[in-house]
Amino acid sequence: MLLVEDDVAFGEILEALFLDHGYEVHWARTLGHAIQLSHANAFAAALLDVHVGSELVFELADRLKTCAVPYVFMSGPFIELLPRPHDTVPLVRKPLRLKELLSAVERLSGRLPSPAP
């Protein structure tokens, strides 16, 4: 799993959560590093903070979509609309509920069935 999060303390919590649930985690703290990791690895899923430093993560999301890697966005309470073609991608708002975030990633990676309509 690709984890893109620039907040070190929060990233450590997320990394530990997913490692504890059997994921191999590749954590990128910058968009440039995340893009490098996406070229070097095949990921089952990705968890993307929308704002990484002063950059937006949509360039990476475009690449993941092209490579058919499912992803979830994380963002603070002020994001209202995701740009197309990402407006249908799951968005988990910060402050995060870790169980909700884990469930979203598990559904994407095929570990849990999708919720009933």
N, C-alpha and C positions, 0 to 999 in steps of 0.2 A: 504494500500500500504506500502511496505517495502522500505525505503529510506536508502541507505548505502553511507555515505559521511563523511569524516573525517575533512574537512574544515568547521569550525563552522559558519563563516560568510556566506559562500556559502550554507551550509546546511540550515541555517535559511531562506534564499531566496527561496530555493526549497520547504521547508516545507510550507512556507506561500503561495507559488504559488498553491500547490496541496490542501492545506486546503481551499483556496479561491475557488477552483473548486470542492469542495464537497467530497474530499477524506479524509479518516481516515488515518493519516500518523503515522507510527512507524519508528522513526529515530534512526539508529544505527551509532555511530561514530567509532566503532571498529569492526573488523571481528568477534571476539568472541561474542560480544553482538548481532550482526546480526544473527549469527548461533543460539544463544539462542532464539531470537525472531522467527526465522523460525520454531523452534520446538514447540513453544507455540501458534502460530497463523496460521490461514489459510489466505493467501494473494491472492488478485485478480491479483496483478502485483507487480513487484519490479524494482527499479531503483538502479543500482549498479555502484559505482565508481570502476574502475578496480584496482587502487592502493589505499588501505586503510592503512594509515601509511606506514609501510615497508612491508605489506603483499599484496598478490594478492587475488582477490575475487573469484577465480575459484572453490574453495572448496564449497563455498556457492552456486555458480551457479549450480554446479553438484547436490546439494541437491534440489534446486528449480526445476531443470529440472526433477528430479525423482518424485517430488510432483506435476508436471504439472502446476507450477506457471510460467507464462510468465515474462520475464525480459528484460530490456534494459541496456546496458553498457554505461557508460560515461568514457571518457578518454581524456588525453591531446593529443597534435598533434603527439606525437612520437610513439604511438602504431601502428604497421603495420599489424600484423596478430594475430587474436584471436586463441587460441588453440582449437583443436577439442575436444569435440563436440559443442563448442560454436562459431564456425566460421560463422554460419549463423544467429546469434543473432544480432538484431539491435545495432549499435554503434553510439552514438552521441558524436562528438568530442568537447572538450573544446578549446576555450571558447564557451560556449553553447548559443544557441538561445533558450530562454525559451519557445517560442511558438512551436518550432520544438520538443523540449523535451516533452512538454505537449501533443502534438499530438501523439507522439510515444507511450507514456504511455496510452493515451486514446484508441488507436487502440488495444493495448494488452489487456486492461481490458474490451474491448467490448463496449466502449462508442462511438467510431467512426468506420465507416467502413474502411476496408483496402483500400489503394490507388489502383486505376486501374492499371493493368499491362502495 
